[in-house]
Amino acid sequence: MKVLKLSEIKMNSRIEEDMEDAVLVQMGEAAEAVIEASLNRTWEDIEKTYGGIPADIKRACLMLTDHYYNNRGATSNTSVTALPFGIQALVKHYVKLI
């Protein structure tokens, strides 16, 4: 993972056991890829432009990872939605317009 650490994911999602560490890393990598693609820029570009990864982008990655952890299927029994609105709100002003 380029943005998140496993310990941050586990703390954010309140996970204490180690049984699912590999799955959490996979979900973290997937979340980072989705956020990076939605921004139309690379992590390297973001770090260069902002002097690191801004906290709100990191928060969006954590939120999406937690969303993946709690909704492991293509849909959930409680709702069928696109990315949670809060994630879009956190990253929309970093989107590189082409």
Phi and psi in degrees as GROMACS dihedral restraints (atoms count N, CA, C in turn):
[ dihedral_restraints ]
;  ai    aj    ak    al  type     phi  dphi    fc
    3     4     5     6     1   -97.9    20    10
    4     5     6     7     1   -25.0    20    10
    6     7     8     9     1  -111.3    20    10
    7     8     9    10     1   -44.3    20    10
    9    10    11    12     1   -99.8    20    10
   10    11    12    13     1   157.9    20    10
   12    13    14    15     1  -114.2    20    10
   13    14    15    16     1   149.2    20    10
   15    16    17    18     1   -55.8    20    10
   16    17    18    19     1   -40.9    20    10
   18    19    20    21     1   -62.4    20    10
   19    20    21    22     1   -35.2    20    10
   21    22    23    24     1   -68.9    20    10
   22    23    24    25     1   -40.7    20    10
   24    25    26    27     1   -62.0    20    10
   25    26    27    28     1   -46.8    20    10
   27    28    29    30     1   -65.1    20    10
   28    29    30    31     1   -39.7    20    10
   30    31    32    33     1   -66.7    20    10
   31    32    33    34     1   -44.0    20    10
   33    34    35    36     1   -62.3    20    10
   34    35    36    37     1   -40.4    20    10
   36    37    38    39     1   -93.2    20    10
   37    38    39    40     1     4.5    20    10
   39    40    41    42     1    55.8    20    10
   40    41    42    43     1    50.5    20    10
   42    43    44    45     1  -109.9    20    10
   43    44    45    46     1   123.4    20    10
   45    46    47    48     1  -102.8    20    10
   46    47    48    49     1   -31.3    20    10
   48    49    50    51     1   -79.2    20    10
   49    50    51    52     1   163.9    20    10
   51    52    53    54     1  -104.1    20    10
   52    53    54    55     1    -0.2    20    10
   54    55    56    57     1   -58.8    20    10
   55    56    57    58     1   -31.4    20    10
   57    58    59    60     1  -110.3    20    10
   58    59    60    61     1    21.3    20    10
   60    61    62    63     1   -56.3    20    10
   61    62    63    64     1   -44.1    20    10
   63    64    65    66     1   -62.7    20    10
   64    65    66    67     1   -39.8    20    10
   66    67    68    69     1   -67.0    20    10
   67    68    69    70     1   -40.4    20    10
   69    70    71    72     1   -64.3    20    10
   70    71    72    73     1   -39.5    20    10
   72    73    74    75     1   -63.1    20    10
   73    74    75    76     1   -44.5    20    10
   75    76    77    78     1   -60.7    20    10
   76    77    78    79     1   -43.4    20    10
   78    79    80    81     1   -66.4    20    10
   79    80    81    82     1   -38.8    20    10
   81    82    83    84     1   -62.8    20    10
   82    83    84    85     1   -43.5    20    10
   84    85    86    87     1   -63.4    20    10
   85    86    87    88     1   -41.2    20    10
   87    88    89    90     1   -64.6    20    10
   88    89    90    91     1   -43.5    20    10
   90    91    92    93     1   -62.5    20    10
   91    92    93    94     1   -44.0    20    10
   93    94    95    96     1   -60.5    20    10
   94    95    96    97     1   -42.0    20    10
   96    97    98    99     1   -63.6    20    10
   97    98    99   100     1   -41.0    20    10
   99   100   101   102     1   -65.7    20    10
  100   101   102   103     1   -45.6    20    10
  102   103   104   105     1   -65.3    20    10
  103   104   105   106     1   -45.1    20    10
  105   106   107   108     1   -58.2    20    10
  106   107   108   109     1   -45.9    20    10
  108   109   110   111     1   -64.8    20    10
  109   110   111   112     1   -37.2    20    10
  111   112   113   114     1   -69.5    20    10
  112   113   114   115     1   -20.5    20    10
  114   115   116   117     1   -88.7    20    10
  115   116   117   118     1    -9.7    20    10
  117   118   119   120     1    57.5    20    10
  118   119   120   121     1    34.6    20    10
  120   121   122   123     1  -155.2    20    10
  121   122   123   124     1   163.5    20    10
  123   124   125   126     1   -90.5    20    10
  124   125   126   127     1   163.3    20    10
  126   127   128   129     1   -61.3    20    10
  127   128   129   130     1   -37.1    20    10
  129   130   131   132     1   -61.9    20    10
  130   131   132   133     1   -41.8    20    10
  132   133   134   135     1   -64.0    20    10
  133   134   135   136     1   -42.1    20    10
  135   136   137   138     1   -63.6    20    10
  136   137   138   139     1   -45.7    20    10
  138   139   140   141     1   -61.9    20    10
  139   140   141   142     1   -41.2    20    10
  141   142   143   144     1   -66.8    20    10
  142   143   144   145     1   -43.8    20    10
  144   145   146   147     1   -68.9    20    10
  145   146   147   148     1   -40.6    20    10
  147   148   149   150     1  -109.9    20    10
  148   149   150   151     1     2.9    20    10
  150   151   152   153     1    73.2    20    10
  151   152   153   154     1    23.8    20    10
  153   154   155   156     1   143.9    20    10
  154   155   156   157     1  -175.0    20    10
  156   157   158   159     1   -89.3    20    10
  157   158   159   160     1   117.0    20    10
  159   160   161   162     1   -57.9    20    10
  160   161   162   163     1   148.2    20    10
  162   163   164   165     1   -59.1    20    10
  163   164   165   166     1   -36.0    20    10
  165   166   167   168     1   -71.4    20    10
  166   167   168   169     1   -30.3    20    10
  168   169   170   171     1   -69.8    20    10
  169   170   171   172     1   -41.8    20    10
  171   172   173   174     1   -62.4    20    10
  172   173   174   175     1   -41.8    20    10
  174   175   176   177     1   -60.7    20    10
  175   176   177   178     1   -41.9    20    10
  177   178   179   180     1   -61.8    20    10
  178   179   180   181     1   -41.1    20    10
  180   181   182   183     1   -62.8    20    10
  181   182   183   184     1   -41.8    20    10
  183   184   185   186     1   -65.5    20    10
  184   185   186   187     1   -42.5    20    10
  186   187   188   189     1   -63.4    20    10
  187   188   189   190     1   -41.6    20    10
  189   190   191   192     1   -69.2    20    10
  190   191   192   193     1   -38.1    20    10
  192   193   194   195     1   -61.1    20    10
  193   194   195   196     1   -44.1    20    10
  195   196   197   198     1   -63.5    20    10
  196   197   198   199     1   -38.8    20    10
  198   199   200   201     1   -61.1    20    10
  199   200   201   202     1   -45.1    20    10
  201   202   203   204     1   -62.2    20    10
  202   203   204   205     1   -40.5    20    10
  204   205   206   207     1   -63.7    20    10
  205   206   207   208     1   -41.5    20    10
  207   208   209   210     1   -87.1    20    10
  208   209   210   211     1   -12.0    20    10
  210   211   212   213     1  -133.8    20    10
  211   212   213   214     1    78.4    20    10
  213   214   215   216     1   -77.7    20    10
  214   215   216   217     1   -16.6    20    10
  216   217   218   219     1   -93.3    20    10
  217   218   219   220     1   179.4    20    10
  219   220   221   222     1   -65.8    20    10
  220   221   222   223     1   -29.1    20    10
  222   223   224   225     1  -136.3    20    10
  223   224   225   226     1   169.1    20    10
  225   226   227   228     1  -119.1    20    10
  226   227   228   229     1   159.8    20    10
  228   229   230   231     1   -69.5    20    10
  229   230   231   232     1   -23.8    20    10
  231   232   233   234     1   -91.5    20    10
  232   233   234   235     1   -32.0    20    10
  234   235   236   237     1  -160.4    20    10
  235   236   237   238     1   153.1    20    10
  237   238   239   240     1  -122.9    20    10
  238   239   240   241     1   101.8    20    10
  240   241   242   243     1  -137.9    20    10
  241   242   243   244     1   165.9    20    10
  243   244   245   246     1   -76.7    20    10
  244   245   246   247     1  -164.5    20    10
  246   247   248   249     1   -52.5    20    10
  247   248   249   250     1   138.5    20    10
  249   250   251   252     1   -54.9    20    10
  250   251   252   253     1   140.2    20    10
  252   253   254   255     1   -55.5    20    10
  253   254   255   256     1   -39.7    20    10
  255   256   257   258     1   -58.1    20    10
  256   257   258   259     1   -34.8    20    10
  258   259   260   261     1   -68.1    20    10
  259   260   261   262     1   -45.1    20    10
  261   262   263   264     1   -61.1    20    10
  262   263   264   265     1   -41.2    20    10
  264   265   266   267     1   -63.8    20    10
  265   266   267   268     1   -34.7    20    10
  267   268   269   270     1   -69.7    20    10
  268   269   270   271     1   -33.4    20    10
  270   271   272   273     1  -108.7    20    10
  271   272   273   274     1    -9.7    20    10
  273   274   275   276     1   -60.5    20    10
  274   275   276   277     1   -31.4    20    10
  276   277   278   279     1   -81.1    20    10
  277   278   279   280     1    -2.5    20    10
  279   280   281   282     1   -98.4    20    10
  280   281   282   283     1    -5.5    20    10
  282   283   284   285     1   -63.1    20    10
  283   284   285   286     1   129.9    20    10
  285   286   287   288     1   -86.9    20    10
  286   287   288   289     1   116.8    20    10
  288   289   290   291     1   -81.6    20    10
  289   290   291   292     1   139.3    20    10
